[in-house]
Amino acid sequence: MDSVQLAEKLRSLNAEAVVTEGKQFVEIQIPPSGLYSLARQLKENEDTGFDFLFCLSGVDYGHDLGVVYHLRSTKYGHSVVLKSRTSDRVDPQLDSVADIWRTAEFHEREVFDLLGIKFTNHPDLRRFFLPSSAGFPLRKDFVDDINIVTKK
């Protein structure tokens, strides 16, 4: 399946998803409300079979916080980038995909620890790098008075 066919298949999975063909990967933007359902479909659908989550990254876009998932199908050899973001910087929440791809469990904890994004239904969401009083050092608005770190 080439990238055009893959993009068409992905569009058929969820009406809320915005699918674009990027330079390297087909990209899917999905609102938080549709993230978990689409993630499950991406893994379980016979035509897509995205069984390998090879990267999960948290992103501070300034006004929004988001998560970027890089997925690969070991059966078909195609890859896709799944993105979801929330504008709630006070209590940012996305659904956990740790029960779909086990490797997400560790990466979601890292994103929670460094950006403060909470993953609902995560089996063990707690900080493991920093104390609870440390704030979220990868946020653009983070200020560290002790180490004199400021963002302009």
N, C-alpha and C positions, 0 to 999 in steps of 0.2 A: 504494500500500500504506500503510495507516494504521499507527500505532504498535503496536496490538494484533496486527495481522497480521505486522508486522515482528518483534515479540517472539516470536511463535510460530515463525516461520521460523528465527530465531536459535537458539531452543531445540533445533530439530531438527538443527542442524549439529554440536553437540558436547554429549554427555551431562554432561560435567564443568562446563559453563558455567552460571552463575547469571545469569539474565536478569531485569531489573526495568525497569518503565516509570517513568522519572523525569519530572520536571516539564518539562524541555526535550528530553532525549534518552533513548532506550532505552539502558540500561547493561548491559554484560556483564562479569562477574567470571570470570576464568579462572586456574587455577593455572599456574605457569610451565611445567610439563610439556606443557600443551596450547596455549600461547600461539601458537607459530609455525604449527601446523597450522590453528588457527582463523583466524588472520590471513590465511593464504593462501586459505582457503575464503571469507572475507568479501570478498576482492577478486575471486576467480575465479568464484564462484557466480553464475549468470545472474540469479537472483532478487534478489541483494543488490547486487553490483557496486560495492563500496566502493573506488573508484579514486583517492581523494584523501585523503591524511593531512594534515589542516590544523593539527594541534597534537599534540605529544608532550611530556609533562612528567614529570619525576621528582618523587617525593613521599616525604618522610620521615614516616611515620605514628607514629613513636615506637618501637614494637617492630619494625615492618616497614618495608622500603623497597619502593617500587613505581613503576610507570610507568603513565601514563594516556594513551591514544591517542584522539584525536577523528578520526573517519572520516566521509567524505561520499561519497555516490554522485552523480556529476554527471549520470548517466543518469536516475536515478529521483528525485533531490532529497531523499533521506532521509539522516539522520545517526545516528551511534551513538557511544557512548563505550565503549571497551574498556579494562579495568583488569586488571593482574596485579601481584602482590606476593610478596615473599620475606621470610621471617623471619631469613635469614642476613645479619647485619650485618657479619660478618667478611669474607666473600667472596661478596657478592651477585651473582648472575648471572641474566640472562634472555636468551632467544634474540633475536638481531638480526632486525629486519624490513626492513632496508635493501635487501635484494634484492627485496622485495615493493613497497615504496614508497621510491623513491630519496631523498626528502626526509628520511627517517628517519636517513640516514647522518650528517648534521650534528647533528641533535637528540640522537641517541644519544651522540655524542661529548660534547656539552654536559652531558648527564646523568651520564656517566662522570666528567667533569672535576669537577663540582660536588657529586655525591652518591656517587661511587665504585661505581656499578652497572656491572658488566661485561656487555657484550653479545656472546655467543658468535657466532662466524662473521661478525663485523663486518669489513668490508674494510680499515678503517684506524682502529682504536680506539687513540687516543692523546690526551693532553691538549693543548688548544690555548689555554686562557686562563691556566692556572696552572702553576708548576713542579711536578715530581713530589713535592717535599717539602712542598707547601702543605697537605696534608690535603684534607678535603671540606667546604667552608664552608657548604653548605646543609643539612648534617645537624644535627639538633637537639642532638646531643652535642658539636658542634664547639667548641673553645676556641682562641682566637687570643691568645696571650700577648704578641705583639709589638704588636698594635693594641688590646689590652685589650678584646677582645670576649668576653663570657661569656653563656651562656644559662642562664636560671633555670628 
